[in-house]
Amino acid sequence: MPSTYNRSAFQAVATGATIPALARAYAGLVVVELALKEALKHGHRVQNLRHDVPEMLQRLGKLHPNCRAALNQHRSDLANKLSALHAQEVTNTPGFVRHTAYPDLRYLRHSQDWKTSASTDRELDTLRACVDRIRHFLRNNVRLPEPI
């Protein structure tokens, strides 16, 4: 399943300087997810991974033993940053983004809109920076093909 066009389109958003951190982080995660699914498609059942980018990073480490420790650190960092963000649950109550399903970011509770149980711009900038580091590592160390 080639996804070069999709990755290029989301990469344009992920690297846009005037685009809010939430949109940049989300688009960056889409790029990473598509690139990882393409890299893992040989020998792994990627359809079972859904949107679990941390798990995909861990599985990629098994294919690239020389990068395993760094990929596991990126996995841990991303999972922690995602699960610390506040989101609106399906039950219309405050909750958190599941680290296994980054699309929950669409339901982020931002401090601009919510007085309690809300995430800040600083937290979103931290997530965006984490995603940028992962993209950089995948591009320069694992050597995943562009765009990433």
C-alpha positions as a Markdown table, in Angstrom:
| # | Residue | x | y | z |
|---|---|---|---|---|
| 1 | Met | 0.0 | 0.0 | 0.0 |
| 2 | Pro | 2.0 | 3.0 | -1.2 |
| 3 | Ser | 1.1 | 6.2 | 0.6 |
| 4 | Thr | 3.5 | 8.7 | -0.8 |
| 5 | Tyr | 0.9 | 11.3 | -1.7 |
| 6 | Asn | -0.9 | 11.0 | 1.7 |
| 7 | Arg | 2.4 | 11.3 | 3.6 |
| 8 | Ser | 3.5 | 14.3 | 1.5 |
| 9 | Ala | 0.2 | 16.1 | 2.1 |
| 10 | Phe | 0.3 | 15.6 | 5.9 |
| 11 | Gln | 4.0 | 16.4 | 6.0 |
| 12 | Ala | 3.2 | 19.8 | 4.6 |
| 13 | Val | 0.9 | 20.4 | 7.5 |
| 14 | Ala | 3.3 | 18.9 | 10.0 |
| 15 | Thr | 6.1 | 21.2 | 9.0 |
| 16 | Gly | 4.1 | 24.4 | 8.6 |
| 17 | Ala | 5.4 | 27.1 | 10.9 |
| 18 | Thr | 2.2 | 29.1 | 11.2 |
| 19 | Ile | 0.0 | 26.0 | 11.8 |
| 20 | Pro | -1.0 | 25.3 | 15.5 |
| 21 | Ala | 0.9 | 22.7 | 17.4 |
| 22 | Leu | -2.2 | 20.4 | 17.7 |
| 23 | Ala | -2.6 | 20.2 | 13.9 |
| 24 | Arg | 1.2 | 19.8 | 13.3 |
| 25 | Ala | 1.5 | 17.0 | 15.9 |
| 26 | Tyr | -1.6 | 15.2 | 14.5 |
| 27 | Ala | -0.4 | 15.5 | 10.9 |
| 28 | Gly | 3.1 | 14.4 | 12.0 |
| 29 | Leu | 1.6 | 11.3 | 13.6 |
| 30 | Val | -0.3 | 10.5 | 10.5 |
| 31 | Val | 2.9 | 10.7 | 8.5 |
| 32 | Val | 4.7 | 8.5 | 11.0 |
| 33 | Glu | 1.8 | 6.0 | 11.1 |
| 34 | Leu | 1.7 | 5.6 | 7.4 |
| 35 | Ala | 5.5 | 5.3 | 7.1 |
| 36 | Leu | 5.7 | 2.7 | 9.9 |
| 37 | Lys | 2.8 | 0.6 | 8.4 |
| 38 | Glu | 4.6 | 0.6 | 5.1 |
| 39 | Ala | 7.9 | -0.4 | 6.8 |
| 40 | Leu | 6.3 | -3.1 | 8.8 |
| 41 | Lys | 4.1 | -4.6 | 6.1 |
| 42 | His | 6.5 | -7.4 | 5.5 |
| 43 | Gly | 6.1 | -10.1 | 8.1 |
| 44 | His | 3.7 | -8.2 | 10.4 |
| 45 | Arg | 0.0 | -7.9 | 10.5 |
| 46 | Val | -0.2 | -4.1 | 10.4 |
| 47 | Gln | -4.0 | -4.0 | 10.2 |
| 48 | Asn | -4.1 | -5.2 | 13.8 |
| 49 | Leu | -2.0 | -2.2 | 14.9 |
| 50 | Arg | -4.7 | 0.4 | 14.0 |
| 51 | His | -3.3 | 3.7 | 15.3 |
| 52 | Asp | -0.9 | 2.4 | 17.9 |
| 53 | Val | 2.2 | 4.3 | 16.9 |
| 54 | Pro | 4.1 | 3.4 | 20.1 |
| 55 | Glu | 3.6 | -0.3 | 19.4 |
| 56 | Met | 4.7 | 0.2 | 15.8 |
| 57 | Leu | 7.9 | 1.9 | 17.0 |
| 58 | Gln | 8.6 | -1.1 | 19.2 |
| 59 | Arg | 8.0 | -3.6 | 16.4 |
| 60 | Leu | 10.3 | -1.6 | 14.1 |
| 61 | Gly | 13.0 | -2.0 | 16.7 |
| 62 | Lys | 12.8 | -5.7 | 16.2 |
| 63 | Leu | 13.6 | -5.2 | 12.5 |
| 64 | His | 16.4 | -2.7 | 13.3 |
| 65 | Pro | 18.2 | -4.1 | 16.3 |
| 66 | Asn | 20.9 | -1.3 | 16.1 |
| 67 | Cys | 18.1 | 1.2 | 16.6 |
| 68 | Arg | 16.0 | -0.8 | 19.1 |
| 69 | Ala | 17.0 | 1.2 | 22.3 |
| 70 | Ala | 16.4 | 4.6 | 20.7 |
| 71 | Leu | 13.1 | 3.4 | 19.2 |
| 72 | Asn | 11.9 | 2.1 | 22.5 |
| 73 | Gln | 12.8 | 5.5 | 24.1 |
| 74 | His | 10.8 | 7.3 | 21.4 |
| 75 | Arg | 8.0 | 4.8 | 22.0 |
| 76 | Ser | 7.9 | 5.5 | 25.7 |
| 77 | Asp | 8.2 | 9.3 | 25.3 |
| 78 | Leu | 5.4 | 9.4 | 22.8 |
| 79 | Ala | 3.1 | 7.2 | 24.9 |
| 80 | Asn | 3.7 | 9.3 | 27.9 |
| 81 | Lys | 3.0 | 12.6 | 26.1 |
| 82 | Leu | -0.1 | 11.3 | 24.4 |
| 83 | Ser | -1.6 | 9.8 | 27.6 |
| 84 | Ala | -1.0 | 13.0 | 29.5 |
| 85 | Leu | -3.3 | 15.1 | 27.2 |
| 86 | His | -6.9 | 15.7 | 28.2 |
| 87 | Ala | -9.7 | 14.6 | 25.9 |
| 88 | Gln | -13.5 | 14.6 | 25.9 |
| 89 | Glu | -14.8 | 11.0 | 26.3 |
| 90 | Val | -17.6 | 9.5 | 24.3 |
| 91 | Thr | -19.7 | 9.7 | 27.4 |
| 92 | Asn | -19.1 | 13.5 | 27.3 |
| 93 | Thr | -16.9 | 13.5 | 30.4 |
| 94 | Pro | -13.2 | 14.5 | 30.8 |
| 95 | Gly | -10.7 | 11.8 | 30.1 |
| 96 | Phe | -7.3 | 11.4 | 28.4 |
| 97 | Val | -6.0 | 10.6 | 25.0 |
| 98 | Arg | -5.2 | 6.9 | 24.7 |
| 99 | His | -1.6 | 6.4 | 23.7 |
| 100 | Thr | -2.8 | 3.5 | 21.6 |
| 101 | Ala | -5.1 | 5.7 | 19.5 |
| 102 | Tyr | -3.6 | 9.1 | 18.7 |
| 103 | Pro | -6.8 | 10.1 | 16.7 |
| 104 | Asp | -8.3 | 10.9 | 20.2 |
| 105 | Leu | -6.4 | 14.2 | 19.7 |
| 106 | Arg | -9.4 | 15.3 | 17.7 |
| 107 | Tyr | -11.3 | 15.5 | 21.0 |
| 108 | Leu | -8.6 | 17.4 | 22.9 |
| 109 | Arg | -9.8 | 19.5 | 25.8 |
| 110 | His | -7.8 | 22.7 | 25.4 |
| 111 | Ser | -7.4 | 25.2 | 28.2 |
| 112 | Gln | -8.8 | 27.9 | 25.9 |
| 113 | Asp | -12.1 | 26.1 | 25.9 |
| 114 | Trp | -12.2 | 24.3 | 29.3 |
| 115 | Lys | -11.4 | 25.6 | 32.7 |
| 116 | Thr | -10.5 | 22.2 | 34.2 |
| 117 | Ser | -9.2 | 18.9 | 32.9 |
| 118 | Ala | -7.6 | 20.7 | 29.9 |
| 119 | Ser | -4.3 | 20.6 | 28.1 |
| 120 | Thr | -2.1 | 23.6 | 27.4 |
| 121 | Asp | -0.2 | 25.0 | 24.4 |
| 122 | Arg | 3.0 | 24.0 | 26.2 |
| 123 | Glu | 1.9 | 20.4 | 26.4 |
| 124 | Leu | 0.9 | 20.4 | 22.7 |
| 125 | Asp | 4.3 | 22.0 | 21.8 |
| 126 | Thr | 6.0 | 19.2 | 23.7 |
| 127 | Leu | 4.0 | 16.6 | 21.8 |
| 128 | Arg | 4.8 | 18.3 | 18.5 |
| 129 | Ala | 8.5 | 18.4 | 19.4 |
| 130 | Cys | 8.4 | 14.7 | 20.3 |
| 131 | Val | 6.8 | 13.8 | 17.0 |
| 132 | Asp | 9.4 | 15.9 | 15.1 |
| 133 | Arg | 12.2 | 14.0 | 16.9 |
| 134 | Ile | 10.6 | 10.7 | 15.9 |
| 135 | Arg | 10.3 | 11.8 | 12.3 |
| 136 | His | 13.9 | 12.9 | 12.3 |
| 137 | Phe | 15.1 | 9.7 | 13.8 |
| 138 | Leu | 13.1 | 7.5 | 11.3 |
| 139 | Arg | 14.4 | 9.6 | 8.4 |
| 140 | Asn | 18.1 | 9.8 | 9.4 |
| 141 | Asn | 18.8 | 6.7 | 11.5 |
| 142 | Val | 16.3 | 4.0 | 10.4 |
| 143 | Arg | 16.4 | 5.5 | 6.9 |
| 144 | Leu | 12.7 | 5.2 | 6.1 |
| 145 | Pro | 12.0 | 6.7 | 2.7 |
| 146 | Glu | 10.8 | 10.2 | 2.2 |
| 147 | Pro | 8.4 | 11.8 | 3.0 |
| 148 | Ile | 8.8 | 11.3 | 6.7 |
